[in-house]
Amino acid sequence: MENVYPKPAMWQKNVSFGCECQPSWFAFHLGLPLVVFLLLLAWLEVFGLDMALSQWLFRLEGGVTHWPLRNAWWTDTLIHSGGRNLVIFLGLAVIAGLIDSYFSATMRPFRRGLWYLLASVVTTLVLVRIGKNLSHISCPWDLTDFGGKFAYSSLLEPLALGAEFGQCFPGGHSSGGFAWIALYYFALACVPRLRWRGFALGLGMGLVFAMGQELRGAHFLSHDLTSLAIAWSVASLLYYVIFIRAARPSSRETLSLGIGKYQ
């Protein structure tokens, strides 16, 4: 029976990853996104838009001494708890696919892509967790402006007097969604025509998770924006290491090819 599954791009002879490892690739996939991220972060910081947006959402919900949507079914149970379970399910699905790739001829061509996807998601979550442990930023629901007990400190300000380390930056829950933006590169390597669907899925999950947490008073916009930047940077760097750099001939191979031209 003919195999109906598409052959991964990395197995196709007419696909070259080496041609992508030019400065322009880094400029477009890493440099430009990071510049946009830093500009947006500066914009939020300089004009106090983090607090302004949260105050607007708080008033919109009718908040006085607490966030009305903090324990709402659709923000807490559906988006927060349900979203966490969805991320766990997707992670288990990738692991199952990896295990299957060692026994199934159909899945074997996708093994490197699945290892990449798992590594990118896990690395993103670990880095965000480390960032939260080192951060002094409090969650909106812990601030006096929203019924909490701590004063507000922006990203670049020191911890307010009497405040505790908030450990709320970057956004942890949204990172569980944004981490799957690595599906863009997974598809680019394995099924290129689906890469934008992978991008939309990861970005969409992250945005839904971020909005749910911001409506609960769990995070500011900059927290989730930073999680997105971490997820994209990790996905891009690992794609370069696992696919582009790995596809480049070694210096010895390059020398042999050069010598061969003159034999």
LUMTI-478521 format. One record per residue: residue number from 1; x, y, z of N, C-alpha, C in turn. Coordinates in nm, 3 decimals, padded with zeros to 5 digits. Layout:
# LUMTI-478521
> pos  neast  nnorth  nup  caeast  canorth  caup  ceast  cnorth  cup
> NUM  X  Y  Z  X  Y  Z  X  Y  Z .
...
***
This chain:
# LUMTI-478521
> pos  neast  nnorth  nup  caeast  canorth  caup  ceast  cnorth  cup
> 1  00.085  -00.120  00.000  00.000  00.000  00.000  00.088  00.124  00.000 .
> 2  00.052  00.218  -00.081  00.134  00.340  -00.092  00.118  00.426  00.033 .
> 3  00.228  00.480  00.077  00.226  00.567  00.195  00.161  00.700  00.161 .
> 4  00.048  00.732  00.228  -00.027  00.854  00.196  00.021  00.971  00.277 .
> 5  00.110  00.949  00.374  00.159  01.058  00.457  00.267  01.135  00.383 .
> 6  00.266  01.269  00.395  00.369  01.347  00.326  00.507  01.320  00.384 .
> 7  00.604  01.315  00.298  00.741  01.297  00.344  00.789  01.426  00.408 .
> 8  00.847  01.420  00.530  00.896  01.542  00.595  00.992  01.618  00.504 .
> 9  00.985  01.750  00.511  01.068  01.833  00.425  01.216  01.804  00.445 .
> 10  01.253  01.768  00.568  01.394  01.744  00.595  01.444  01.617  00.526 .
> 11  01.350  01.532  00.476  01.389  01.411  00.406  01.384  01.429  00.255 .
> 12  01.336  01.545  00.210  01.323  01.569  00.067  01.454  01.626  00.014 .
> 13  01.500  01.570  -00.095  01.632  01.608  -00.147  01.634  01.750  -00.200 .
> 14  01.519  01.801  -00.239  01.518  01.935  -00.298  01.496  02.045  -00.195 .
> 15  01.498  02.009  -00.067  01.483  02.108  00.039  01.618  02.129  00.106 .
> 16  01.661  02.254  00.112  01.792  02.284  00.171  01.774  02.374  00.292 .
> 17  01.821  02.327  00.406  01.817  02.411  00.527  01.941  02.500  00.533 .
> 18  02.046  02.459  00.467  02.170  02.534  00.475  02.159  02.673  00.418 .
> 19  02.072  02.691  00.318  02.060  02.821  00.255  01.996  02.923  00.346 .
> 20  01.934  02.873  00.458  01.865  02.966  00.548  01.956  03.023  00.655 .
> 21  02.077  02.969  00.670  02.161  03.011  00.782  02.245  03.133  00.744 .
> 22  02.179  03.233  00.689  02.243  03.358  00.653  02.204  03.463  00.757 .
> 23  02.281  03.572  00.764  02.245  03.678  00.860  02.102  03.727  00.844 .
> 24  02.051  03.723  00.721  01.914  03.770  00.699  01.813  03.681  00.771 .
> 25  01.845  03.551  00.784  01.753  03.462  00.856  01.746  03.501  01.003 .
> 26  01.860  03.526  01.064  01.862  03.568  01.204  01.797  03.705  01.222 .
> 27  01.821  03.794  01.127  01.763  03.927  01.137  01.611  03.922  01.133 .
> 28  01.557  03.836  01.046  01.412  03.829  01.030  01.345  03.747  01.139 .
> 29  01.406  03.634  01.177  01.343  03.543  01.270  01.375  03.573  01.417 .
> 30  01.484  03.641  01.444  01.521  03.673  01.582  01.536  03.823  01.605 .
> 31  01.615  03.889  01.520  01.642  04.031  01.540  01.518  04.117  01.536 .
> 32  01.441  04.107  01.427  01.321  04.190  01.412  01.217  04.163  01.521 .
> 33  01.184  04.036  01.551  01.087  04.012  01.660  01.133  04.067  01.795 .
> 34  01.264  04.056  01.825  01.313  04.107  01.953  01.307  04.259  01.960 .
> 35  01.336  04.324  01.848  01.327  04.471  01.844  01.183  04.515  01.866 .
> 36  01.090  04.448  01.799  00.947  04.481  01.816  00.905  04.458  01.961 .
> 37  00.950  04.348  02.019  00.917  04.318  02.158  00.970  04.426  02.252 .
> 38  01.095  04.466  02.235  01.154  04.567  02.323  01.085  04.702  02.308 .
> 39  01.046  04.736  02.185  00.974  04.861  02.163  00.837  04.858  02.232 .
> 40  00.767  04.747  02.220  00.637  04.734  02.285  00.652  04.739  02.437 .
> 41  00.755  04.672  02.488  00.778  04.671  02.632  00.810  04.812  02.683 .
> 42  00.892  04.885  02.608  00.925  05.023  02.644  00.802  05.111  02.640 .
> 43  00.717  05.089  02.539  00.594  05.166  02.524  00.502  05.144  02.645 .
> 44  00.488  05.019  02.687  00.405  04.987  02.803  00.463  05.049  02.930 .
> 45  00.596  05.047  02.941  00.662  05.096  03.062  00.657  05.249  03.071 .
> 46  00.694  05.316  02.963  00.703  05.462  02.964  00.567  05.527  02.988 .
> 47  00.464  05.473  02.925  00.331  05.534  02.934  00.242  05.469  03.040 .
> 48  00.297  05.377  03.117  00.219  05.315  03.224  00.098  05.238  03.174 .
> 49  00.110  05.177  03.057  -00.006  05.112  02.996  -00.043  04.980  03.062 .
> 50  00.055  04.916  03.127  00.022  04.793  03.201  -00.087  04.820  03.304 .
> 51  -00.062  04.918  03.389  -00.156  04.952  03.494  -00.286  05.010  03.437 .
> 52  -00.272  05.093  03.332  -00.391  05.155  03.273  -00.485  05.049  03.216 .
> 53  -00.429  04.949  03.147  -00.513  04.844  03.089  -00.579  04.761  03.197 .
> 54  -00.504  04.726  03.300  -00.560  04.646  03.409  -00.668  04.723  03.484 .
> 55  -00.648  04.852  03.505  -00.750  04.933  03.571  -00.878  04.940  03.487 .
> 56  -00.860  04.950  03.356  -00.976  04.953  03.266  -01.052  04.822  03.272 .
> 57  -00.981  04.709  03.269  -01.046  04.578  03.278  -01.115  04.561  03.413 .
> 58  -01.051  04.610  03.519  -01.107  04.599  03.654  -01.240  04.675  03.663 .
> 59  -01.241  04.796  03.610  -01.364  04.876  03.611  -01.470  04.813  03.520 .
> 60  -01.427  04.760  03.407  -01.520  04.698  03.313  -01.592  04.579  03.376 .
> 61  -01.522  04.506  03.461  -01.581  04.391  03.530  -01.667  04.433  03.649 .
> 62  -01.656  04.560  03.687  -01.730  04.607  03.803  -01.658  04.581  03.933 .
> 63  -01.524  04.571  03.926  -01.446  04.541  04.044  -01.437  04.657  04.141 .
> 64  -01.439  04.627  04.271  -01.424  04.727  04.376  -01.311  04.685  04.470 .
> 65  -01.326  04.570  04.534  -01.224  04.520  04.626  -01.159  04.391  04.578 .
> 66  -01.207  04.338  04.466  -01.149  04.215  04.410  -01.185  04.207  04.261 .
> 67  -01.122  04.112  04.192  -01.150  04.090  04.050  -01.271  03.998  04.037 .
> 68  -01.383  04.048  03.987  -01.503  03.965  03.977  -01.486  03.838  03.895 .
> 69  -01.398  03.841  03.795  -01.381  03.724  03.709  -01.269  03.632  03.755 .
> 70  -01.213  03.658  03.872  -01.101  03.575  03.918  -01.142  03.429  03.932 .
> 71  -01.259  03.405  03.985  -01.304  03.268  04.007  -01.422  03.230  03.918 .
> 72  -01.442  03.306  03.811  -01.551  03.273  03.719  -01.523  03.140  03.650 .
> 73  -01.629  03.068  03.615  -01.611  02.934  03.557  -01.530  02.939  03.429 .
> 74  -01.561  03.036  03.341  -01.497  03.033  03.209  -01.355  03.086  03.212 .
> 75  -01.319  03.167  03.309  -01.180  03.214  03.318  -01.094  03.121  03.403 .
> 76  -01.151  03.070  03.512  -01.074  02.986  03.604  -01.077  02.838  03.563 .
> 77  -01.197  02.783  03.552  -01.209  02.640  03.522  -01.179  02.609  03.376 .
> 78  -01.241  02.683  03.286  -01.228  02.654  03.143  -01.091  02.693  03.088 .
> 79  -01.055  02.823  03.100  -00.931  02.871  03.038  -00.809  02.836  03.120 .
> 80  -00.817  02.852  03.252  -00.698  02.827  03.334  -00.676  02.677  03.358 .
> 81  -00.768  02.613  03.426  -00.751  02.469  03.454  -00.761  02.387  03.326 .
> 82  -00.861  02.418  03.242  -00.876  02.344  03.117  -00.759  02.366  03.024 .
> 83  -00.709  02.489  03.019  -00.593  02.517  02.935  -00.469  02.442  02.981 .
> 84  -00.450  02.436  03.112  -00.336  02.360  03.165  -00.346  02.212  03.128 .
> 85  -00.468  02.157  03.138  -00.487  02.017  03.101  -00.464  01.995  02.951 .
> 86  -00.501  02.093  02.870  -00.479  02.083  02.726  -00.330  02.079  02.694 .
> 87  -00.252  02.163  02.762  -00.107  02.165  02.740  -00.046  02.032  02.780 .
> 88  -00.092  01.976  02.893  -00.041  01.845  02.936  -00.077  01.739  02.834 .
> 89  -00.199  01.742  02.782  -00.242  01.645  02.682  -00.157  01.655  02.556 .
> 90  -00.131  01.778  02.510  -00.048  01.795  02.391  00.093  01.744  02.415 .
> 91  00.146  01.770  02.534  00.279  01.720  02.566  00.284  01.568  02.566 .
> 92  00.183  01.505  02.622  00.177  01.358  02.623  00.160  01.304  02.481 .
> 93  00.087  01.377  02.397  00.070  01.334  02.258  00.203  01.337  02.184 .
> 94  00.284  01.441  02.210  00.416  01.449  02.146  00.505  01.334  02.195 .
> 95  00.502  01.308  02.324  00.583  01.198  02.380  00.537  01.065  02.320 .
> 96  00.406  01.046  02.308  00.354  00.922  02.248  00.399  00.910  02.103 .
> 97  00.398  01.023  02.031  00.445  01.021  01.894  00.593  00.986  01.884 .
> 98  00.670  01.037  01.979  00.813  01.006  01.982  00.837  00.857  02.005 .
> 99  00.766  00.802  02.102  00.781  00.659  02.131  00.740  00.577  02.008 .
> 100  00.631  00.618  01.945  00.583  00.546  01.827  00.683  00.555  01.712 .
> 101  00.759  00.665  01.707  00.854  00.683  01.596  00.968  00.581  01.599 .
> 102  00.986  00.515  01.715  01.090  00.413  01.725  01.038  00.273  01.687 .
> 103  00.907  00.266  01.660  00.848  00.137  01.623  00.771  00.143  01.491 .
> 104  00.727  00.264  01.454  00.643  00.279  01.335  00.721  00.343  01.221 .
> 105  00.714  00.281  01.105  00.781  00.337  00.986  00.714  00.467  00.944 .
> 106  00.586  00.480  00.973  00.513  00.601  00.936  00.559  00.721  01.016 .
> 107  00.583  00.700  01.145  00.621  00.811  01.233  00.771  00.836  01.237 .
> 108  00.851  00.740  01.192  00.996  00.754  01.203  01.050  00.881  01.137 .
> 109  00.999  00.922  01.021  01.052  01.044  00.958  01.027  01.171  01.040 .
> 110  00.933  01.166  01.133  00.899  01.285  01.213  00.972  01.289  01.347 .
> 111  01.063  01.192  01.370  01.125  01.179  01.501  01.202  01.304  01.540 .
> 112  01.286  01.355  01.450  01.364  01.474  01.484  01.273  01.593  01.511 .
> 113  01.170  01.606  01.431  01.076  01.716  01.451  01.006  01.708  01.586 .
> 114  00.970  01.588  01.627  00.903  01.571  01.755  00.998  01.597  01.872 .
> 115  01.124  01.554  01.858  01.224  01.587  01.960  01.241  01.738  01.970 .
> 116  01.245  01.804  01.855  01.256  01.950  01.852  01.138  02.014  01.924 .
> 117  01.016  01.970  01.890  00.896  02.029  01.948  00.894  02.012  02.099 .
> 118  00.926  01.893  02.146  00.928  01.868  02.290  01.034  01.953  02.359 .
> 119  01.153  01.961  02.300  01.261  02.040  02.359  01.225  02.188  02.365 .
> 120  01.161  02.239  02.260  01.125  02.381  02.256  01.020  02.414  02.361 .
> 121  00.917  02.331  02.371  00.810  02.356  02.468  00.865  02.350  02.611 .
> 122  00.941  02.245  02.641  00.994  02.228  02.777  01.091  02.340  02.812 .
> 123  01.179  02.377  02.719  01.275  02.484  02.746  01.205  02.616  02.772 .
> 124  01.102  02.646  02.696  01.026  02.769  02.716  00.964  02.772  02.856 .
> 125  00.900  02.663  02.895  00.835  02.657  03.025  00.936  02.669  03.139 .
> 126  01.052  02.606  03.123  01.155  02.612  03.227  01.210  02.753  03.241 .
> 127  01.238  02.819  03.129  01.291  02.955  03.133  01.192  03.053  03.195 .
> 128  01.065  03.038  03.161  00.963  03.124  03.221  00.954  03.099  03.371 .
> 129  00.963  02.973  03.411  00.958  02.939  03.553  01.077  03.000  03.627 .
> 130  01.194  02.994  03.568  01.312  03.055  03.629  01.294  03.207  03.640 .
> 131  01.241  03.267  03.533  01.216  03.411  03.536  01.120  03.450  03.647 .
> 132  01.016  03.371  03.667  00.920  03.400  03.774  00.985  03.390  03.911 .
> 133  01.073  03.292  03.928  01.139  03.276  04.057  01.232  03.392  04.090 .
> 134  01.284  03.457  03.987  01.378  03.568  04.008  01.310  03.704  04.007 .
> 135  01.183  03.708  03.973  01.114  03.835  03.953  01.057  03.891  04.083 .
> 136  01.056  04.025  04.091  00.995  04.092  04.206  00.857  04.146  04.174 .
> 137  00.811  04.128  04.050  00.685  04.187  04.005  00.566  04.111  04.064 .
> 138  00.472  04.185  04.119  00.352  04.125  04.177  00.242  04.111  04.074 .
> 139  00.148  04.022  04.101  00.030  04.008  04.017  -00.065  04.125  04.046 .
> 140  -00.146  04.165  03.948  -00.241  04.275  03.974  -00.330  04.250  04.095 .
> 141  -00.377  04.126  04.114  -00.469  04.102  04.225  -00.404  04.116  04.362 .
> 142  -00.271  04.128  04.368  -00.201  04.149  04.495  -00.176  04.296  04.525 .
> 143  -00.215  04.385  04.434  -00.185  04.527  04.448  -00.300  04.602  04.516 .
> 144  -00.263  04.708  04.585  -00.363  04.787  04.658  -00.467  04.849  04.564 .
> 145  -00.429  04.877  04.441  -00.523  04.934  04.345  -00.640  04.841  04.316 .
> 146  -00.620  04.711  04.341  -00.722  04.612  04.307  -00.764  04.529  04.429 .
> 147  -00.749  04.588  04.546  -00.792  04.520  04.667  -00.685  04.437  04.734 .
> 148  -00.562  04.441  04.684  -00.452  04.366  04.745  -00.385  04.445  04.854 .
> 149  -00.262  04.405  04.889  -00.195  04.471  05.002  -00.057  04.526  04.966 .
> 150  -00.015  04.514  04.839  00.117  04.562  04.799  00.106  04.680  04.703 .
> 151  00.207  04.767  04.709  00.213  04.880  04.617  00.265  04.832  04.481 .
> 152  00.228  04.905  04.377  00.268  04.867  04.241  00.413  04.905  04.214 .
> 153  00.487  04.814  04.153  00.622  04.841  04.105  00.629  04.800  03.959 .
> 154  00.676  04.891  03.876  00.685  04.858  03.734  00.808  04.770  03.709 .
> 155  00.829  04.735  03.584  00.937  04.644  03.549  01.073  04.695  03.590 .
> 156  01.095  04.825  03.573  01.227  04.883  03.596  01.242  04.947  03.734 .
> 157  01.138  04.943  03.813  01.145  05.001  03.947  01.183  04.896  04.050 .
> 158  01.251  04.937  04.158  01.283  04.840  04.265  01.157  04.800  04.339 .
> 159  01.168  04.697  04.416  01.054  04.646  04.493  01.006  04.754  04.590 .
> 160  00.876  04.776  04.593  00.818  04.878  04.680  00.839  04.840  04.827 .
> 161  00.847  04.942  04.913  00.871  04.921  05.054  00.759  04.837  05.115 .
> 162  00.797  04.731  05.183  00.700  04.645  05.248  00.642  04.537  05.160 .
> 163  00.675  04.540  05.032  00.620  04.441  04.939  00.704  04.315  04.939 .
> 164  00.643  04.205  04.902  00.713  04.078  04.890  00.743  04.050  04.743 .
> 165  00.840  03.961  04.720  00.869  03.922  04.583  00.744  03.857  04.523 .
> 166  00.694  03.918  04.415  00.568  03.872  04.357  00.580  03.746  04.275 .
> 167  00.694  03.726  04.210  00.716  03.609  04.125  00.603  03.590  04.024 .
> 168  00.565  03.701  03.960  00.451  03.697  03.868  00.492  03.733  03.725 .
> 169  00.619  03.745  03.700  00.669  03.787  03.569  00.779  03.693  03.526 .
> 170  00.772  03.638  03.404  00.671  03.653  03.299  00.544  03.572  03.329 .
> 171  00.451  03.575  03.235  00.325  03.503  03.252  00.344  03.353  03.236 .
> 172  00.315  03.279  03.341  00.335  03.135  03.337  00.230  03.061  03.255 .
> 173  00.102  03.092  03.278  -00.003  03.019  03.208  00.000  03.045  03.058 .
> 174  00.019  03.169  03.019  00.023  03.201  02.876  00.142  03.135  02.808 .
> 175  00.252  03.116  02.883  00.369  03.051  02.822  00.337  02.908  02.782 .
> 176  00.243  02.843  02.853  00.202  02.709  02.816  00.135  02.704  02.680 .
> 177  00.073  02.816  02.640  00.014  02.825  02.507  00.115  02.873  02.405 .
> 178  00.186  02.981  02.438  00.282  03.038  02.344  00.394  02.940  02.310 .
> 179  00.427  02.850  02.403  00.534  02.753  02.378  00.507  02.671  02.253 .
> 180  00.379  02.652  02.221  00.343  02.571  02.104  00.353  02.647  01.973 .
> 181  00.403  02.770  01.981  00.433  02.842  01.858  00.546  02.773  01.783 .
> 182  00.616  02.684  01.854  00.719  02.601  01.792  00.659  02.509  01.685 .
> 183  00.526  02.493  01.685  00.461  02.415  01.580  00.487  02.475  01.442 .
> 184  00.513  02.606  01.438  00.547  02.670  01.310  00.673  02.607  01.252 .
> 185  00.777  02.596  01.333  00.903  02.540  01.285  00.894  02.389  01.267 .
> 186  00.816  02.322  01.353  00.796  02.178  01.335  00.734  02.151  01.199 .
> 187  00.631  02.227  01.166  00.566  02.210  01.036  00.658  02.253  00.922 .
> 188  00.735  02.358  00.944  00.827  02.405  00.841  00.926  02.296  00.803 .
> 189  00.969  02.219  00.901  01.064  02.111  00.876  00.999  01.985  00.822 .
> 190  00.875  01.960  00.865  00.811  01.832  00.830  00.702  01.844  00.724 .
> 191  00.613  01.941  00.740  00.503  01.962  00.645  00.489  02.112  00.622 .
> 192  00.574  02.172  00.538  00.582  02.318  00.524  00.448  02.387  00.496 .
> 193  00.359  02.323  00.423  00.233  02.388  00.389  00.145  02.413  00.511 .
> 194  00.175  02.347  00.623  00.095  02.362  00.745  00.161  02.455  00.847 .
> 195  00.271  02.520  00.808  00.347  02.596  00.907  00.266  02.711  00.966 .
> 196  00.187  02.780  00.883  00.112  02.894  00.935  -00.005  02.850  01.023 .
> 197  -00.055  02.730  00.999  -00.158  02.676  01.088  -00.096  02.645  01.225 .
> 198  00.025  02.592  01.222  00.095  02.568  01.348  00.121  02.697  01.422 .
> 199  00.162  02.800  01.350  00.188  02.931  01.410  00.059  02.987  01.472 .
> 200  -00.051  02.978  01.397  -00.179  03.030  01.446  -00.227  02.955  01.569 .
> 201  -00.204  02.824  01.573  -00.248  02.745  01.687  -00.172  02.784  01.813 .
> 202  -00.038  02.794  01.804  00.040  02.832  01.920  00.011  02.974  01.965 .
> 203  00.005  03.067  01.871  -00.024  03.206  01.904  -00.164  03.220  01.962 .
> 204  -00.261  03.151  01.900  -00.399  03.160  01.947  -00.416  03.106  02.088 .
> 205  -00.354  02.991  02.117  -00.361  02.936  02.252  -00.303  03.032  02.353 .
> 206  -00.187  03.089  02.321  -00.123  03.182  02.413  -00.207  03.306  02.438 .
> 207  -00.268  03.359  02.333  -00.350  03.479  02.348  -00.474  03.453  02.433 .
> 208  -00.537  03.337  02.411  -00.655  03.302  02.492  -00.616  03.285  02.639 .
> 209  -00.506  03.214  02.663  -00.459  03.195  02.800  -00.423  03.329  02.864 .
> 210  -00.357  03.416  02.786  -00.317  03.547  02.839  -00.437  03.632  02.875 .
> 211  -00.535  03.637  02.784  -00.653  03.719  02.811  -00.730  03.666  02.932 .
> 212  -00.739  03.533  02.944  -00.808  03.476  03.059  -00.742  03.516  03.189 .
> 213  -00.609  03.513  03.194  -00.537  03.549  03.316  -00.544  03.699  03.344 .
> 214  -00.540  03.780  03.240  -00.549  03.924  03.261  -00.688  03.964  03.310 .
> 215  -00.791  03.894  03.265  -00.926  03.921  03.313  -00.945  03.875  03.458 .
> 216  -00.864  03.780  03.500  -00.870  03.733  03.640  -00.786  03.821  03.733 .
> 217  -00.704  03.909  03.675  -00.615  03.992  03.756  -00.485  03.922  03.790 .
> 218  -00.453  03.817  03.715  -00.332  03.739  03.745  -00.207  03.796  03.681 .
> 219  -00.222  03.871  03.572  -00.104  03.921  03.501  -00.132  04.054  03.433 .
> 220  -00.023  04.127  03.411  -00.027  04.246  03.325  00.007  04.203  03.182 .
> 221  -00.023  04.291  03.088  00.003  04.262  02.947  00.150  04.234  02.922 .
> 222  00.240  04.309  02.986  00.384  04.290  02.963  00.431  04.152  03.006 .
> 223  00.366  04.092  03.104  00.403  03.959  03.150  00.384  03.857  03.039 .
> 224  00.268  03.866  02.972  00.236  03.771  02.866  00.314  03.801  02.739 .
> 225  00.338  03.928  02.714  00.419  03.966  02.598  00.561  03.909  02.611 .
> 226  00.614  03.911  02.732  00.748  03.857  02.756  00.750  03.705  02.737 .
> 227  00.644  03.638  02.779  00.635  03.494  02.758  00.635  03.460  02.610 .
> 228  00.565  03.540  02.531  00.563  03.519  02.386  00.703  03.537  02.328 .
> 229  00.773  03.641  02.371  00.908  03.666  02.320  01.002  03.551  02.355 .
> 230  00.991  03.499  02.476  01.076  03.385  02.517  01.044  03.263  02.432 .
> 231  00.915  03.235  02.413  00.874  03.118  02.337  00.924  03.125  02.193 .
> 232  00.910  03.240  02.129  00.953  03.254  01.990  01.105  03.245  01.979 .
> 233  01.176  03.308  02.071  01.322  03.305  02.067  01.374  03.163  02.085 .
> 234  01.318  03.091  02.180  01.360  02.952  02.204  01.331  02.867  02.081 .
> 235  01.210  02.880  02.026  01.173  02.801  01.909  01.266  02.829  01.791 .
> 236  01.301  02.956  01.771  01.387  02.994  01.658  01.529  02.942  01.676 .
> 237  01.583  02.958  01.797  01.721  02.914  01.822  01.733  02.762  01.812 .
> 238  01.637  02.691  01.866  01.644  02.545  01.859  01.623  02.495  01.716 .
> 239  01.542  02.565  01.639  01.525  02.528  01.498  01.658  02.542  01.425 .
> 240  01.729  02.649  01.454  01.859  02.669  01.391  01.955  02.557  01.429 .
> 241  01.960  02.524  01.558  02.055  02.423  01.605  02.020  02.284  01.553 .
> 242  01.892  02.248  01.559  01.851  02.111  01.528  01.835  02.087  01.379 .
> 243  01.793  02.188  01.305  01.768  02.167  01.163  01.868  02.236  01.071 .
> 244  01.888  02.365  01.089  01.974  02.438  00.995  02.120  02.402  01.016 .
> 245  02.168  02.417  01.139  02.310  02.390  01.166  02.343  02.242  01.144 .
> 246  02.251  02.156  01.184  02.275  02.013  01.167  02.281  01.973  01.020 .
> 247  02.217  02.053  00.932  02.215  02.021  00.789  02.338  02.074  00.717 .
> 248  02.415  02.161  00.782  02.533  02.218  00.718  02.645  02.115  00.717 .
> 249  02.720  02.105  00.609  02.833  02.011  00.607  02.942  02.056  00.703 .
> 250  03.010  01.960  00.763  03.120  01.994  00.853  03.234  02.054  00.773 .
> 251  03.330  02.113  00.844  03.444  02.174  00.775  03.521  02.070  00.696 .
> 252  03.530  01.945  00.749  03.602  01.840  00.678  03.528  01.801  00.550 .
> 253  03.392  01.793  00.560  03.314  01.761  00.442  03.323  01.871  00.338 .
> 254  03.322  01.995  00.385  03.333  02.108  00.293  03.467  02.105  00.221 .
> 255  03.575  02.074  00.297  03.707  02.067  00.236  03.714  01.955  00.133 .
> 256  03.652  01.840  00.167  03.653  01.727  00.074  03.577  01.761  -00.052 .
> 257  03.464  01.832  -00.037  03.387  01.871  -00.155  03.465  01.969  -00.239 .
> 258  03.538  02.061  -00.173  03.617  02.158  -00.248  03.729  02.093  -00.324 .
> 259  03.796  01.995  -00.261  03.904  01.926  -00.327  03.851  01.843  -00.443 .
> 260  03.732  01.784  -00.421  03.674  01.700  -00.524  03.647  01.772  -00.654 .
> 261  03.618  01.902  -00.642  03.591  01.979  -00.764  03.710  01.985  -00.856 .
> 262  03.829  01.972  -00.801  03.950  01.990  -00.881  04.016  01.857  -00.914 .
> 263  03.952  01.746  -00.880  04.011  01.616  -00.911  03.959  01.566  -01.044 .
***
